[in-house]
Structures are given as C-alpha cells and as structure tokens.
Amino acid sequence: MTAIRLLLVDDDPLVRAGLSLMMGGADDIEIVGEASDGAEVEELVERSRPDVVLMDIRMPSMDGLTATERLRGRPDAPQVVLLTTFHADEQVLRALRAGAAGFVLKDTPPAEIVEAVRRVAAGDPVLSPTVTRQLMEHAAGGAADTRRTRARDRVAALNDREREVAVAVGRGLSNAEIATGLFMSVATVKTHVSRILTKLDLNNRVQIALLAYDADLLEEPEENGH
C-alpha cells in the first residue's frame, strides 16, 4: 500500500517535532515536508506533492485559513486538516467553507490525530458529532436567513436520494454508516456523494455538510424515526 504523503505546518517548532514523532511512528504515513508558516505552503506542496496537509490555523505571517483557500484553488489540491485550540471558531468555519477536509483540536490524543489523517486521505471528513453540533450552532448566527435561502436554492438541484445522502453526510456519518441506514451499497453511496459534489460544485464532504446545515436539512426528522 502506498504511504500517505503528509506535510506538517505549524509555527511552533515543538509542536512540529511532536507531530513529526507522532506521525513518523505510523507505517502508512510518510512526512514529506515541514513548514513554519502558511506563506511557505504553496511552494512546499508544489515540490513535495503531499496527499494531506496538517496545518495550524493561527500563524503570524499567513494563517491556515488563507493558506487553505490558496491550496484548495489549485488543481489536484491536497486535503487540508487544520489544527486548532477551539471547537467552534469563526476561522474554522470559514476554512471548512473554503474546502478544508476537517480539523482536530491540539489536545486530541495522538492516535486520533493519526486516524484523522488516514480518514481524510481516504476521503472522509474529520468532524466529531460534538464538534458538528457546535459548528451548526455557530453557523446559525449572522446573516442566517440569506444563507439559508441561498443554500436551499442550491440543494433544490438534488434528487430525493441525493438529498438523503447529503443529510447523512451532514450528520457526520461515514459511507458505511450511510449505506446501512439507507439500505444501499457503499459503492452507491460514493456515487451519490460524487454526484452531489459535481451538481453543487463543492470540494468535499465537509462542504456538503455545511450546505446541509445552512439549508436547515439537519433539523428535519430522520426517515427511520431515529
């Protein structure tokens, strides 16, 4: 199996050293570079071609948000996981809208950070149910009506099955969990997710989830009564 190519970005050398030690112990992860600021990221990505960038959201020269926006605008952009000290921070929300695949807290246990990198490399978002709820509450504030109307107009492009899958993605379920809940194969779930991304011109599953929040789809009762 090809190792996951990982780029580490944090302005604190001690944090980078800890992450390097932590990630270096995983047989399926290869650290291909390190940076101390978001301004260095694009050139390093060009040179080292990482699959995943694990990046601090707050850095002095260029923060992780700006770096994420620049990276996700590139063709064949790597997935981005942000490191933060806050569960529901406005910057985190903006970064997820910009196309970050998720985020982990800096005090997350090492094994979970390693697993987060694996999940993102496999195409799954990294948002725990607790964090998802907090983000939903955070997203609800400020220009909510305008955002809701715009989101519902976009979601109208989906058929009923795609809408069900979008809601499940918004609830943080994996492809396997969605397949079980909606009585379809994992391959079919992946097909629906791909179609949703294409129809709505989105980068990844996290953006599907945020659009589902914005459109208030997650407030609707689940079909199976859970």
C-alpha positions in Angstrom: 0.0 0.0 0.0 1.3 3.5 -0.9 2.0 5.6 2.1 0.0 8.8 2.8 2.3 11.7 2.0 1.9 14.3 4.8 3.1 17.9 5.1 3.2 19.5 8.6 2.7 23.2 9.0 3.0 24.9 12.5 4.9 28.0 13.6 5.8 26.3 16.9 8.9 24.0 16.4 8.0 22.0 19.5 4.5 21.2 18.1 6.1 20.3 14.7 8.6 18.0 16.5 5.8 16.3 18.4 3.6 15.9 15.3 6.6 14.5 13.4 7.4 12.0 16.1 3.7 11.0 16.3 3.1 10.6 12.6 6.6 9.1 11.9 5.5 6.1 14.0 2.8 5.2 11.6 3.9 2.7 8.9 1.4 4.1 6.4 2.3 7.8 6.7 5.4 9.5 5.2 6.3 13.0 6.2 7.4 14.8 3.0 8.0 18.2 4.5 7.5 20.8 7.2 6.8 24.5 7.2 6.6 27.1 9.9 4.2 29.5 8.2 1.3 29.4 5.7 3.3 31.5 3.3 5.7 28.6 2.7 2.9 26.0 2.0 2.3 26.5 -1.7 5.9 26.1 -2.7 6.3 23.1 -0.5 3.2 21.5 -1.9 4.5 22.1 -5.4 7.8 20.4 -4.5 6.7 17.5 -2.2 3.2 16.7 -3.6 1.6 15.7 -0.3 -1.8 13.9 -0.1 -2.7 15.7 3.2 -1.6 19.0 4.8 -1.9 19.1 8.6 -1.8 22.8 9.4 -2.1 25.2 12.4 -4.9 27.7 11.8 -3.1 30.6 13.6 0.3 31.6 12.3 2.0 35.0 12.3 2.6 35.8 8.6 0.0 33.8 6.7 -2.6 31.9 8.7 -4.0 28.5 8.0 -7.2 29.9 6.6 -5.6 31.9 3.8 -3.2 29.0 3.0 -6.2 26.7 2.8 -8.0 29.0 0.4 -5.0 29.2 -1.8 -4.3 25.5 -1.7 -7.9 24.4 -2.5 -7.9 26.7 -5.5 -5.1 24.6 -7.1 -5.8 21.7 -9.4 -5.1 18.4 -7.7 -5.1 20.1 -4.3 -4.1 18.1 -1.3 -6.6 17.6 1.5 -6.2 20.0 4.4 -6.7 19.2 8.1 -6.5 22.2 10.5 -5.1 22.2 14.0 -6.9 24.5 16.4 -7.4 25.1 20.1 -11.1 26.0 19.6 -14.1 23.7 18.9 -16.2 26.3 17.1 -14.2 29.2 15.9 -15.2 31.6 13.2 -11.9 30.9 11.4 -12.5 27.2 11.5 -15.9 27.7 9.9 -14.5 29.9 7.1 -11.7 27.3 6.5 -14.3 24.5 6.2 -16.3 26.6 3.7 -13.1 27.2 1.8 -12.6 23.5 1.4 -10.7 22.1 4.4 -11.5 18.5 5.0 -11.9 19.0 8.7 -10.0 19.9 11.8 -8.6 18.4 15.0 -8.0 20.0 18.4 -4.4 20.3 19.5 -5.2 18.4 22.7 -6.6 15.5 20.7 -4.9 12.1 21.7 -2.1 11.3 19.2 -3.7 8.1 17.9 -6.8 10.1 16.9 -4.8 12.7 15.0 -3.1 9.9 13.1 -6.5 8.4 12.4 -7.8 11.8 11.2 -5.0 12.0 8.6 -5.9 8.4 7.4 -9.6 9.3 7.2 -9.1 12.5 5.2 -6.7 10.6 2.9 -9.5 8.1 2.3 -12.0 10.8 1.5 -13.9 11.0 4.8 -14.3 14.3 6.7 -12.9 14.8 10.2 -15.7 16.3 12.3 -16.8 14.6 15.5 -20.6 14.8 16.4 -19.8 17.2 19.3 -17.9 19.5 17.0 -20.5 19.2 14.4 -23.2 20.4 16.8 -21.1 23.3 17.9 -20.4 24.3 14.3 -24.1 24.1 13.5 -24.8 26.5 16.3 -22.0 28.8 15.3 -23.1 28.7 11.7 -26.7 29.6 12.7 -25.6 33.1 13.7 -25.1 36.1 11.4 -26.9 36.5 8.0 -28.6 33.2 8.6 -31.7 34.0 6.6 -29.8 35.0 3.5 -27.5 31.9 3.8 -30.5 29.6 4.3 -32.3 30.9 1.2 -29.2 30.6 -0.9 -28.4 27.1 0.4 -32.0 25.8 -0.2 -31.9 27.1 -3.8 -28.7 25.1 -4.3 -30.0 22.0 -2.6 -33.1 22.1 -4.9 -30.8 20.7 -7.6 -30.6 17.4 -5.8 -33.0 14.5 -6.2 -34.6 12.8 -3.2 -31.9 10.1 -2.8 -29.1 12.6 -3.1 -30.8 14.8 -0.5 -31.0 11.9 1.9 -27.3 11.2 1.4 -26.4 14.9 1.9 -28.3 14.9 5.2 -26.5 11.8 6.3 -23.1 13.4 5.4 -24.2 16.5 7.3 -24.8 14.3 10.4 -21.2 13.1 10.2 -21.9 9.5 9.1 -19.3 7.5 7.2 -20.0 5.9 3.8 -20.5 2.5 5.5 -23.0 4.0 8.1 -24.9 5.8 5.3 -25.1 2.6 3.3 -26.5 0.7 6.3 -29.0 3.5 7.2 -30.3 4.0 3.6 -30.1 0.3 2.5 -27.6 0.7 -0.3 -24.1 -0.4 -1.1 -21.0 1.6 -0.1 -20.2 2.0 -3.8 -23.7 3.5 -4.4 -23.2 5.9 -1.6 -19.8 7.0 -3.1 -21.6 7.5 -6.4 -24.2 9.7 -4.8 -21.6 11.7 -3.0 -19.7 12.3 -6.2 -22.8 13.4 -8.0 -23.7 15.8 -5.1 -20.2 17.3 -5.3 -20.5 17.8 -9.0 -24.0 19.2 -9.0 -23.3 21.7 -6.3 -19.7 22.5 -7.4 -18.3 21.6 -4.0 -14.8 20.4 -3.0 -15.5 17.8 -0.4 -17.9 16.2 2.1 -17.4 18.9 4.7 -18.8 21.4 2.3 -21.8 19.2 1.7 -22.3 19.1 5.5 -22.1 22.8 5.8 -24.6 23.3 3.0 -26.9 20.9 4.7 -26.6 23.0 7.9 -27.2 26.2 6.1 -30.3 24.8 4.4 -31.7 23.5 7.7 -31.8 20.0 6.4 -30.5 18.6 9.6 -33.4 20.0 11.6 -35.8 17.7 9.6 -36.7 14.4 11.3 -34.9 11.3 10.0 -36.9 9.0 7.8 -36.4 5.9 10.0 -37.5 7.7 13.2 -34.1 7.8 14.9 
